[in-house]
């Protein structure tokens, strides 16, 4: 998909445009983000012509969709048939479609290309002529594109479409049928947010990060750029990018853990990898988790020092609040885990006191927690204590709602190593688990353990949730993230949310966009 996106970007030849490509069933989705609509008709024709020239196997339909994060009803889309027997859409044919003003609520508007520009498109922009113009571009990018399409064909054979490969969860984890994502017609009854509400802050967040380890066995990549190269772009375009760093940055020679015991692991990453995380785009990293003390208190102290020396901030010291400035806002971060070395999720009163202190000093308060049961059967979120190997991992629902009640604006959970539900509580977003994000040869990627996401949240000046997006991510066999063309993270989070919080006032559409309803 990245090769196709690069090809389309080259064909469009406009640095102001952003192109993303995904695939589901027999439909190729092109998300086109453009700051203006001048020339949109020609851009659509070029995209159609290039995709047609590629002759992608088993793709019958092309959907070009407005890539902005507005609700579905307010985004345009244009559909092209790629069936050889189908005729190419013409301006005349499109003119018969209802205009956005005439279209019923809940149906995403289709571009009427006559209304985009005051004059008809010149003959040079015809899709037929653009097919011939597209061919030299395909040839110029030839080998790289061919490799990308070949890999796409291989992935298509290896991994079925998302509606077939990702099972819907039952009460205890996973069952067999999958429900369709939010159909356009069902959005008619949504109480859409006021689109005039300005976004004061955009935060992107990911779950557990282990770049590799050199302890016991050397498990580090030959090229560190392999770790984030295919996903780095999607970590950008945020005021703050957050992640849970679940390793240590130290040279302490021996571990505090008995790693000879079953299911006991210690992770030690070379300190210079802090610069890798900075280069990837991270601003704030949580160190409140079950691996922060793998190499004693010294390893914990070293980890924080190396994170800060690389130009990032670490959150997770017990009793401490981290304050950062972004977009003229003072943002407070507080890190929690279920361990006494950190602020504990079990100690609700102490958590409330910290949040109230932060709320008095900051414009927006973000709470991060590392808690809950782990593993493939840990996708369920309930209002009760969670046990893992007889260890109390806290009641994440009670904790999250309590901190929101006392001033938290955004709650970011991690620890279960799988995605979990999201909840809108008192206009504040709670993400109960962001799953694994990077675990180079250190984390299992079986089932939902290999399905992940980048969560984008857009907040107003009061910290209320305005809109957001789930950028779907999957982990390869080495535990390295890449953009998931099968939308697995979107599918799972939506299903888990419907199952665990059926009344929460959130809508999540096909492409991962989230908004209040």
GISULCOR-V583789 format. One record per backbone hydrogen bond with DSSP energy under -0.5 kcal/mol. CO is the residue of the C=O (numbers start at 1). NH is the residue of the N-H. E is the energy in kcal/mol with one decimal. If there is no record, write none. Layout:
CO:NH:E + CO:NH:E
This chain:
1:5:-2.5 + 2:6:-2.4 + 3:7:-2.0 + 4:8:-2.6 + 5:9:-2.4 + 6:10:-2.2 + 7:11:-2.4 + 8:12:-2.5 + 9:13:-1.9 + 14:17:-1.9 + 18:33:-2.6 + 20:31:-2.7 + 22:29:-3.0 + 24:27:-2.8 + 26:60:-2.1 + 26:61:-1.7 + 27:24:-2.4 + 27:29:-0.6 + 28:63:-2.8 + 29:22:-2.4 + 29:31:-0.5 + 30:32:-0.7 + 30:65:-2.8 + 31:20:-1.8 + 31:33:-0.6 + 32:34:-0.6 + 32:67:-2.0 + 33:18:-1.9 + 37:40:-1.8 + 39:43:-1.9 + 40:44:-2.5 + 41:45:-2.0 + 42:46:-2.4 + 43:47:-2.4 + 44:48:-2.6 + 45:49:-2.6 + 46:50:-2.6 + 47:51:-2.5 + 48:52:-2.4 + 49:53:-2.3 + 50:54:-1.4 + 51:55:-0.9 + 51:56:-0.6 + 52:55:-0.8 + 56:59:-1.1 + 58:60:-0.6 + 60:82:-2.9 + 60:83:-0.7 + 61:28:-2.7 + 62:64:-0.5 + 62:80:-3.2 + 63:30:-2.9 + 63:65:-0.6 + 64:78:-2.7 + 65:32:-2.7 + 71:74:-1.5 + 72:75:-1.6 + 73:109:-0.6 + 76:66:-2.6 + 77:111:-1.3 + 78:64:-2.9 + 80:62:-3.0 + 83:86:-1.7 + 90:94:-2.2 + 91:95:-1.6 + 92:96:-0.6 + 93:96:-1.0 + 94:97:-1.8 + 99:102:-0.9 + 99:103:-1.3 + 104:107:-1.4 + 106:108:-0.5 + 109:77:-1.8 + 111:113:-0.9 + 112:115:-1.7 + 112:116:-0.8 + 113:117:-0.8 + 122:125:-1.9 + 123:126:-2.0 + 126:130:-2.4 + 127:131:-1.4 + 128:132:-0.9 + 129:133:-1.7 + 130:134:-2.3 + 131:135:-1.2 + 132:136:-0.7 + 133:137:-0.8 + 134:138:-2.5 + 135:139:-2.3 + 136:140:-2.7 + 137:141:-2.3 + 139:142:-0.7 + 141:144:-0.7 + 141:145:-2.3 + 142:146:-3.2 + 143:147:-2.3 + 144:148:-2.1 + 145:149:-3.2 + 146:150:-2.8 + 147:151:-2.5 + 148:152:-2.3 + 149:153:-2.7 + 150:154:-2.4 + 151:155:-3.1 + 152:156:-2.4 + 153:157:-1.8 + 154:158:-2.6 + 155:159:-3.5 + 161:164:-2.0 + 161:165:-2.4 + 162:166:-1.6 + 165:167:-0.7 + 168:175:-4.7 + 170:173:-1.6 + 177:168:-1.0 + 183:186:-0.9 + 184:187:-1.5 + 185:188:-1.2 + 186:189:-0.6 + 187:190:-1.4 + 190:192:-1.2 + 193:195:-0.8 + 194:197:-2.0 + 198:200:-0.6 + 201:459:-3.0 + 202:239:-2.0 + 202:240:-1.4 + 203:457:-2.8 + 204:242:-3.1 + 205:455:-2.7 + 207:244:-1.9 + 208:437:-2.6 + 208:438:-2.3 + 209:246:-2.1 + 210:440:-1.9 + 213:219:-3.4 + 215:217:-2.9 + 217:219:-0.8 + 219:213:-1.6 + 222:224:-0.5 + 223:226:-1.8 + 224:227:-1.6 + 225:229:-2.0 + 228:231:-1.5 + 228:232:-2.3 + 231:234:-1.0 + 231:235:-0.5 + 232:235:-1.6 + 232:236:-0.6 + 233:236:-1.1 + 240:204:-2.5 + 241:283:-2.8 + 241:284:-2.0 + 242:206:-1.8 + 243:245:-0.7 + 243:286:-2.5 + 244:209:-2.3 + 244:246:-0.9 + 248:250:-0.6 + 248:269:-3.1 + 257:259:-1.4 + 258:261:-1.9 + 261:264:-1.2 + 268:214:-2.5 + 269:250:-0.8 + 270:273:-2.3 + 271:274:-2.0 + 272:275:-1.3 + 272:276:-0.6 + 273:277:-1.9 + 274:278:-2.0 + 275:279:-2.5 + 276:280:-1.9 + 277:281:-0.8 + 277:282:-1.9 + 278:281:-0.9 + 283:313:-2.4 + 284:243:-1.6 + 285:315:-2.2 + 286:245:-2.0 + 287:289:-1.1 + 289:292:-1.1 + 291:294:-1.5 + 293:296:-1.6 + 294:256:-3.0 + 294:257:-0.6 + 295:299:-1.9 + 296:300:-1.6 + 297:301:-2.6 + 298:302:-2.8 + 299:303:-2.1 + 300:304:-2.0 + 301:305:-2.3 + 302:306:-2.5 + 303:307:-2.2 + 304:308:-2.4 + 305:309:-2.2 + 306:310:-1.3 + 307:312:-2.0 + 308:311:-1.4 + 313:285:-2.7 + 315:287:-2.8 + 315:288:-0.5 + 317:320:-1.7 + 322:333:-3.0 + 324:331:-3.3 + 326:329:-2.4 + 329:326:-2.4 + 329:331:-0.7 + 330:332:-0.5 + 330:363:-2.2 + 330:364:-1.9 + 331:324:-2.7 + 332:366:-3.6 + 333:322:-2.7 + 334:368:-2.7 + 335:343:-0.6 + 336:370:-1.5 + 337:345:-2.2 + 339:342:-1.6 + 343:337:-2.6 + 344:347:-0.7 + 346:348:-1.4 + 347:351:-2.0 + 348:352:-2.7 + 349:353:-2.1 + 350:354:-2.1 + 351:355:-2.4 + 352:356:-2.7 + 353:357:-2.0 + 354:358:-2.5 + 355:359:-2.8 + 356:360:-1.4 + 357:361:-0.8 + 358:361:-0.9 + 358:362:-2.2 + 364:332:-2.9 + 365:409:-2.8 + 365:410:-1.4 + 366:334:-1.9 + 367:412:-2.9 + 368:336:-2.2 + 369:371:-0.6 + 369:414:-1.9 + 370:338:-0.8 + 375:378:-1.9 + 380:382:-0.5 + 382:384:-2.0 + 382:397:-0.6 + 386:393:-3.6 + 388:391:-1.5 + 391:388:-2.1 + 391:393:-0.7 + 393:372:-1.5 + 394:386:-1.5 + 394:396:-0.8 + 395:399:-2.3 + 396:400:-2.3 + 397:401:-2.4 + 398:402:-1.9 + 399:403:-2.2 + 400:404:-1.8 + 401:405:-2.4 + 402:406:-0.9 + 403:408:-2.8 + 404:407:-1.7 + 409:429:-0.8 + 410:367:-2.9 + 411:413:-0.5 + 411:431:-2.7 + 412:369:-2.2 + 413:434:-1.5 + 414:371:-1.5 + 416:375:-2.1 + 417:436:-0.7 + 418:435:-0.8 + 421:432:-2.1 + 423:425:-0.7 + 423:430:-2.8 + 425:428:-1.6 + 427:465:-2.7 + 428:425:-3.0 + 429:411:-2.2 + 430:423:-2.5 + 430:432:-0.6 + 431:413:-2.6 + 433:420:-1.9 + 434:207:-0.6 + 434:453:-0.6 + 435:208:-1.8 + 438:210:-2.9 + 439:442:-2.0 + 439:443:-1.5 + 446:449:-2.2 + 447:450:-1.8 + 448:451:-1.1 + 450:475:-2.1 + 452:473:-2.0 + 453:455:-0.5 + 454:456:-0.6 + 454:471:-2.9 + 455:205:-2.2 + 455:457:-0.5 + 456:469:-2.2 + 457:203:-2.5 + 457:459:-0.5 + 458:466:-3.0 + 458:467:-1.3 + 459:200:-2.4 + 459:201:-1.9 + 460:463:-2.1 + 464:460:-2.1 + 466:516:-0.6 + 467:458:-3.0 + 468:514:-2.5 + 469:456:-3.1 + 469:471:-0.7 + 470:472:-0.8 + 471:454:-2.1 + 472:484:-2.2 + 473:452:-3.3 + 474:482:-2.3 + 476:479:-2.5 + 478:441:-2.5 + 479:439:-2.7 + 480:476:-2.6 + 482:474:-2.6 + 483:485:-0.9 + 484:487:-1.6 + 485:23:-0.9 + 487:491:-2.5 + 488:492:-2.7 + 489:493:-2.2 + 490:494:-2.2 + 491:495:-2.3 + 492:496:-3.0 + 493:497:-2.3 + 494:498:-2.4 + 495:499:-2.1 + 496:500:-2.9 + 497:501:-2.4 + 501:504:-1.8 + 504:506:-2.2 + 505:517:-1.8 + 507:515:-1.8 + 508:182:-0.7 + 509:512:-1.9 + 512:470:-2.7 + 513:509:-2.4 + 514:468:-2.2 + 515:507:-2.4 + 517:191:-1.3
